Amino acid sequence: MVSLDKLTLKSKEAVTRAQKVASDYGQTQIEPLHLLFVLLDQQDGMSRSILKKIGVNPDLVKDRVQE
């Protein structure tokens, strides 16, 4: 497991938010979809930019993840 001390501030924030999302859904551990949801929620994040560059609508992906 990666030490949180080695993550960037943005990455730490994403992990913290993913923990909250998991908790909101009654889950005790973070799953990849929790982290993906958080990354897609960052309007200025790289994940959205990458998806847009390959022709994928990040909002549609986020909606699918939220289902």
C-alpha positions as CSV (number, residue, x, y, z in Angstrom):
1,M,0.0,0.0,0.0
2,V,1.2,3.5,-0.8
3,S,1.9,5.8,2.1
4,L,-0.3,8.9,2.1
5,D,2.8,11.0,2.9
6,K,4.1,10.3,-0.6
7,L,0.9,11.6,-2.4
8,T,0.4,15.1,-3.7
9,L,-2.0,17.4,-1.9
10,K,-4.6,16.9,-4.7
11,S,-4.2,13.1,-4.4
12,K,-4.7,13.2,-0.6
13,E,-7.8,15.3,-1.1
14,A,-9.1,12.8,-3.6
15,V,-8.5,9.8,-1.2
16,T,-10.2,11.7,1.6
17,R,-13.2,12.5,-0.5
18,A,-13.4,8.9,-1.8
19,Q,-13.5,7.7,1.8
20,K,-16.5,10.0,2.4
21,V,-18.2,8.8,-0.7
22,A,-17.7,5.2,0.3
23,S,-19.0,6.0,3.8
24,D,-22.1,7.8,2.3
25,Y,-22.9,4.6,0.5
26,G,-22.5,2.5,3.7
27,Q,-19.2,0.9,2.6
28,T,-16.2,0.6,4.9
29,Q,-13.5,0.6,2.2
30,I,-12.7,2.6,-0.8
31,E,-13.3,1.0,-4.1
32,P,-11.9,2.1,-7.5
33,L,-15.3,3.5,-8.5
34,H,-15.4,5.8,-5.4
35,L,-12.0,7.3,-6.5
36,L,-13.1,7.5,-10.1
37,F,-16.3,9.4,-9.1
38,V,-14.2,11.9,-7.0
39,L,-11.7,12.4,-9.8
40,L,-14.5,13.0,-12.3
41,D,-16.0,15.5,-9.9
42,Q,-12.9,17.7,-10.0
43,Q,-13.8,20.1,-12.7
44,D,-10.2,21.2,-13.2
45,G,-8.7,17.8,-12.8
46,M,-6.6,15.8,-15.2
47,S,-9.1,12.9,-15.4
48,R,-11.7,15.0,-17.1
49,S,-9.2,16.5,-19.5
50,I,-7.9,13.1,-20.5
51,L,-11.3,11.8,-21.2
52,K,-12.3,14.8,-23.2
53,K,-9.1,14.5,-25.3
54,I,-10.1,10.9,-26.3
55,G,-13.6,12.0,-27.1
56,V,-15.4,10.7,-24.0
57,N,-17.9,12.9,-22.1
58,P,-16.7,12.9,-18.4
59,D,-20.2,13.8,-17.2
60,L,-21.7,10.7,-18.8
61,V,-19.0,8.5,-17.2
62,K,-19.6,10.2,-13.8
63,D,-23.3,9.6,-14.2
64,R,-22.7,5.9,-15.0
65,V,-20.4,5.5,-12.0
66,Q,-23.0,7.1,-9.7
67,E,-25.7,4.5,-10.8
